[in-house]
Amino acid sequence: MTAPQTPRLPEAVIFDMDGTLVDTERVSQTAWRRAAADLGIDVPDSIWNSYVGCSLPNAVKIMNEHLGDPALTERLFDHQRELFFEIREQSLEPCEGALEALRALVDAGVTVALATSTIREHALPLMERFGMAPLFSSMTFGDQIEHAKPAPDIYLEAARRLGLDPATCAAVEDSVNGALAACAAGMATYLVPEWATPTPELASRCAAVLDSLRELPAQILGA
């Protein structure tokens, strides 16, 4: 299911990390559900799905509204964090086609960059672990911007670091909030959703909605 391709090659392709390049969303969702079960908390899937691409303050607010108990929310978040890092070390993998897509674009002479909501101290080791860090011309992290997605700050900052007009760049995302941020920055947005389903309105704003990153190089390069 795709929309029309962008009419020209972008000057840079800027990638989200969590759920786009590395399968942290699967790890995160597993940790959330296990943490809630350990604490005997019933949380609907709609809340877990809303956490994809959600900033930490917004996630806390959502859970506080659901539980009505800030202390219990804090216990849940602390336990989820412990489980997340435990599971991540055991089973985290790159997303399907991630390395191949990055290498195909770089080999074609396209600049690639990173724009992740994750803070540098957590994100950079993952990019190094999976051999992705050397492929990026620039990396922008969540602790380097003021407003989280769906605000466009991180994509605007990523373009600024590259010395490019955001309108000449493309963005690759897996979440609704991320796609909204990239669209708001004026970038051609390629959405590869797994946990979140875009509305028809959002899908129409994207350059393409893809089933896998394996489809991305052909979409970008027109090959």
WODARA-V463032 format. One record per residue. RES is the residue in one letter. PHI is phi as a letter, one per 40 degrees, with the letter a starting at -180 (none if undefined). OMEGA is omega in degrees with one decimal (NA if undefined). Layout:
res->RES phi->PHI omega->OMEGA
res->RES phi->PHI omega->OMEGA
This chain:
res->M phi->none omega->-175.2
res->T phi->b omega->171.9
res->A phi->c omega->-178.3
res->P phi->d omega->179.5
res->Q phi->c omega->174.5
res->T phi->c omega->-171.5
res->P phi->c omega->-177.9
res->R phi->a omega->-179.4
res->L phi->c omega->178.2
res->P phi->c omega->177.2
res->E phi->c omega->175.5
res->A phi->a omega->173.1
res->V phi->b omega->-173.3
res->I phi->b omega->-173.4
res->F phi->b omega->161.7
res->D phi->c omega->179.8
res->M phi->b omega->-172.2
res->D phi->c omega->179.4
res->G phi->g omega->178.8
res->T phi->b omega->179.3
res->L phi->c omega->177.3
res->V phi->b omega->-169.3
res->D phi->c omega->-179.6
res->T phi->c omega->-179.8
res->E phi->c omega->176.4
res->R phi->c omega->178.4
res->V phi->c omega->-178.6
res->S phi->c omega->-179.7
res->Q phi->c omega->176.8
res->T phi->c omega->-179.7
res->A phi->c omega->178.6
res->W phi->c omega->-176.3
res->R phi->c omega->179.3
res->R phi->c omega->179.2
res->A phi->c omega->179.2
res->A phi->c omega->178.9
res->A phi->c omega->179.5
res->D phi->c omega->-178.1
res->L phi->c omega->178.9
res->G phi->g omega->-177.3
res->I phi->b omega->178.1
res->D phi->c omega->-179.0
res->V phi->b omega->-179.0
res->P phi->c omega->179.4
res->D phi->d omega->-178.5
res->S phi->c omega->178.1
res->I phi->c omega->178.3
res->W phi->d omega->179.8
res->N phi->c omega->180.0
res->S phi->c omega->-179.3
res->Y phi->c omega->178.7
res->V phi->c omega->-178.5
res->G phi->g omega->-177.7
res->C phi->c omega->176.8
res->S phi->c omega->-178.4
res->L phi->d omega->179.0
res->P phi->d omega->179.2
res->N phi->c omega->178.3
res->A phi->c omega->177.4
res->V phi->c omega->179.9
res->K phi->c omega->179.8
res->I phi->c omega->-177.4
res->M phi->c omega->176.2
res->N phi->c omega->179.4
res->E phi->c omega->-179.5
res->H phi->c omega->-175.2
res->L phi->c omega->-176.2
res->G phi->g omega->-175.9
res->D phi->a omega->-177.5
res->P phi->d omega->179.9
res->A phi->c omega->178.2
res->L phi->c omega->175.7
res->T phi->d omega->-179.9
res->E phi->c omega->177.5
res->R phi->c omega->179.8
res->L phi->c omega->-178.1
res->F phi->c omega->178.9
res->D phi->c omega->-178.7
res->H phi->c omega->178.1
res->Q phi->c omega->-179.5
res->R phi->c omega->178.0
res->E phi->c omega->-178.5
res->L phi->c omega->-178.6
res->F phi->d omega->-177.7
res->F phi->c omega->177.3
res->E phi->c omega->-178.7
res->I phi->c omega->-178.8
res->R phi->d omega->-179.3
res->E phi->c omega->-176.0
res->Q phi->c omega->-165.7
res->S phi->b omega->-177.7
res->L phi->c omega->179.3
res->E phi->b omega->171.9
res->P phi->c omega->173.8
res->C phi->c omega->-179.1
res->E phi->d omega->175.5
res->G phi->g omega->-173.8
res->A phi->c omega->-178.7
res->L phi->c omega->-179.9
res->E phi->c omega->-179.9
res->A phi->c omega->178.9
res->L phi->d omega->-177.7
res->R phi->c omega->179.5
res->A phi->c omega->179.8
res->L phi->c omega->179.5
res->V phi->c omega->179.9
res->D phi->c omega->178.8
res->A phi->c omega->178.0
res->G phi->g omega->179.6
res->V phi->c omega->174.7
res->T phi->c omega->174.5
res->V phi->b omega->-178.4
res->A phi->a omega->-179.2
res->L phi->b omega->173.7
res->A phi->b omega->-175.6
res->T phi->b omega->176.9
res->S phi->c omega->179.1
res->T phi->c omega->-179.0
res->I phi->c omega->-173.3
res->R phi->d omega->-173.3
res->E phi->c omega->177.3
res->H phi->c omega->-174.9
res->A phi->c omega->-174.4
res->L phi->d omega->177.7
res->P phi->d omega->178.3
res->L phi->c omega->179.0
res->M phi->c omega->177.0
res->E phi->c omega->-179.0
res->R phi->d omega->-176.4
res->F phi->b omega->174.5
res->G phi->g omega->-177.8
res->M phi->c omega->-173.5
res->A phi->d omega->-177.7
res->P phi->c omega->-177.1
res->L phi->c omega->-174.6
res->F phi->c omega->173.5
res->S phi->c omega->-179.3
res->S phi->a omega->175.5
res->M phi->b omega->178.7
res->T phi->b omega->-172.9
res->F phi->b omega->-174.2
res->G phi->c omega->179.7
res->D phi->c omega->179.5
res->Q phi->b omega->178.8
res->I phi->b omega->-175.1
res->E phi->c omega->-173.6
res->H phi->b omega->-178.5
res->A phi->c omega->172.6
res->K phi->d omega->17.4
res->P phi->c omega->171.8
res->A phi->c omega->-174.7
res->P phi->c omega->-170.5
res->D phi->d omega->-172.1
res->I phi->c omega->178.3
res->Y phi->c omega->175.3
res->L phi->c omega->178.8
res->E phi->c omega->178.6
res->A phi->c omega->178.2
res->A phi->c omega->179.3
res->R phi->c omega->-179.1
res->R phi->c omega->177.8
res->L phi->c omega->-177.2
res->G phi->g omega->-175.0
res->L phi->b omega->170.7
res->D phi->c omega->-179.8
res->P phi->d omega->-178.0
res->A phi->c omega->178.6
res->T phi->c omega->-176.3
res->C phi->b omega->171.0
res->A phi->b omega->178.2
res->A phi->b omega->179.3
res->V phi->b omega->-172.6
res->E phi->b omega->174.0
res->D phi->b omega->-172.9
res->S phi->b omega->176.8
res->V phi->c omega->-179.8
res->N phi->c omega->179.0
res->G phi->c omega->178.6
res->A phi->c omega->176.9
res->L phi->c omega->179.4
res->A phi->c omega->-179.0
res->A phi->c omega->177.7
res->C phi->c omega->179.8
res->A phi->c omega->177.1
res->A phi->c omega->178.6
res->G phi->g omega->-177.6
res->M phi->c omega->169.2
res->A phi->c omega->-168.5
res->T phi->b omega->176.9
res->Y phi->b omega->-174.5
res->L phi->b omega->177.8
res->V phi->b omega->-172.1
res->P phi->c omega->172.5
res->E phi->b omega->-176.5
res->W phi->c omega->-174.6
res->A phi->b omega->178.5
res->T phi->b omega->-179.5
res->P phi->c omega->173.5
res->T phi->c omega->176.0
res->P phi->d omega->-179.7
res->E phi->c omega->179.0
res->L phi->c omega->179.2
res->A phi->d omega->-179.0
res->S phi->c omega->178.9
res->R phi->c omega->-178.3
res->C phi->c omega->174.5
res->A phi->c omega->176.6
res->A phi->a omega->170.2
res->V phi->b omega->-169.5
res->L phi->b omega->176.4
res->D phi->c omega->-175.7
res->S phi->a omega->174.2
res->L phi->c omega->177.6
res->R phi->c omega->-179.6
res->E phi->c omega->-169.8
res->L phi->c omega->-176.9
res->P phi->d omega->178.8
res->A phi->c omega->178.4
res->Q phi->c omega->-178.3
res->I phi->c omega->-171.3
res->L phi->c omega->-178.1
res->G phi->g omega->-177.1
res->A phi->c omega->NA
